[in-house]
Amino acid sequence: MTSPATRKVRILLWVPLIAFVAFVGLVASGLLKPTANVTLVSKLVGKPLPEFALPPGVAGQPGLTAADFRAGKPRLLNIFASWCVPCAAEAPVLKQLADAGVEIDAVAIRDRPEDIARFLGRWGNPYARIGSDVDSSIQFALGSSGVPETFVIDGKGVIRHQHIGDIRAENVPEILAALKDAER
């Protein structure tokens, strides 16, 4: 028969293992079943674009300024990069939007002109203007959380809608509705 002190020591020896198993179980449950879908939305939605003037991202196309968005017609501002796989995935949808008359401008982040040109040559060029944001300063000023990301800008230069991630065919009605709302 074991003494009460020996039983207490045996129980105490199991406490770290039980605590570790409980911790692993808690972490695993959080990874397997997240409690919420967290989306970072720019604090600039509903506010004017910050002032900027970007040089051209590729030869033969104009650069991009905040003033370009105050021309009276709503349009899209797409943030992309040639090295971004989801950007390539959304390229056909952006091309369809451009072919349907939607004006799309772009900010190419942390990219080189030759890489942008190669990307556009491979996936198509839906952009009227492409500004080069080599240090992501405009991306961060917009409150963008990554690439690709697209903003609907009204004709006065105010951000009306933000779409995080690649635009897929099922997102087109939402984007078109946001553009229509931005006409008001």
N, C-alpha and C positions, 0 to 999 in steps of 0.2 A: 504494500500500500504506500502511495506517495504522500508526502506531506503537503499541507496547504501552500507552503512557500514554494515547493517544487512545481506545483500546478500553476501557481501565479507566474513563475518564470517561464514556463512553457507557453502560457497564453500570451505573455508579453513578447515572446519570440515570434509569434504569428502576426502581431499588430502591423509591423512594417510591410509584410507581404500583402496583408489584407488592404492596407492603405494604398499600396502601389497598384493592386488589381482594380480598386475602386477608381483611382485616378485615370488609369488606362481606359477603363470602361467609360468614364465621363468624356474623355477626349475623343474616343472612338465614336460615341453617340453624337457628339457635336459635328464631327467630320462627315459622318454618314447621313445625318439628317439635320441640316442647318435649320435654325428656328426662324430665320427671316431672310428675305431677299433684300440685301442692302445695295442701293444704287446711289452713287454720288452724283448729285445734280448741281450744275453750276449755279452759283449765287447770282450770276449775271442774267439769268432768264428774266425777261421783263425790263432789262436795263440796256442802255446803249452799248454798242461795241466799244471796247477800249480803243484809243487812238493808236494806229500803227501804220507803218509803211514798209512793206517787204519787197526786196528785189525779186526779179523773176526767178522761178525755180528751174526753168528750162529756156533755152534759146528759142526765139520765135514766138513767145507768149509773154504778155505783160505780167508784171508783178502785181501785188495786191495791196490796197490801202483800205483803211476803215471808211474813207470817203466814197469808195466805190460802191458801198452798200447803201448810200443815201441817195440813190438815183431814182427812187420812186417806185421800184418794182421789187416785191419779195423774191428772195432766192436762197439757195443753200450755200453754206460754208462747210466744206468737208475737210477734216483734218486727216491726213494720210501719210504714209511713208512707203517707199519702194521695198523696204525689207519686211513689211507687215503682211503676213499671210491672210488675215481677214480682209485687209484692204483689197487684195487681189480677188477674194471671193465676192466682194460687193461691187467690183468694177462693172460686170455686165448689167447690174440693176441700175447703177448710176448712168451708164450709157443709155439705157432705155428711158430713164427720166429725162436726160438731156435731149434725146431724140423726140420726146413728147413735148419739148418746149420749156422744160424747167432749166433755168440758168443756174449753173453750179460753178462756184469758185473754190479754190483749194489752198490750204496751207500744207506744204510738205515739210515735215519736221526731221531734224537730224539726218539730212540727206544730201547727196551730191547730185549736181545737174545730170551727169552721165547715167547715174542710177535711176533718176526720175525718168529720163528719156527712154531708157530701156524698159522700165515698168510700163510707161504709156504706150510704147511700141508693141508690147506683148498683150496688154489688157485693154487697150483703147484709151482715148482721151476725151472724157466728158466735160472737161473744165474750160471755162472762158478765160480765167486768169489763174495763175499758180504763183503763190508767194513762197519764198524759201525762208524757213524759220530754223536756222542751223542750231540754235541753242534752246529751242522750245520756249522762248520767252513769250511769244504770242499765245501759244498753246496754254501755258500756265496762266497768262493774264485772262484768258477766256474761262478758266476753271475747268478745262478739259482734263479728263481722267486717263486718257490713253488714245490709242488709234485702233481702228478708225472711230471717228466721232463726227457727227453732223449737226449743224445748227441751222434753224430756219431764221433768217433775218428779214425783218419787214423793210419796206421801201424808205424808212427813215433811219435805218441803221440800228434798230432795236432787236435784240435777241428775243424771239418769240417761242422757240421750241428747241429742245436738245434731244438728239437720238444718240445713245451710247452704244457702241458696237457697230458691226457691219449692218448695212441696210440690206434686208432680204426681200424677196418678192412679197411676202406677207406683211412687210412694213410699209410698202408703197402707199396703201390707202391712208395710213396715219400721217405720212409725210405730205401727201397731197392735201389732206385736210388741214394740216398745220400751215401749209403755204396759202391755202384759201383764207384761213382765219387771219393770216398776217396781212391780207389785202385790206382789211377793215381799218 
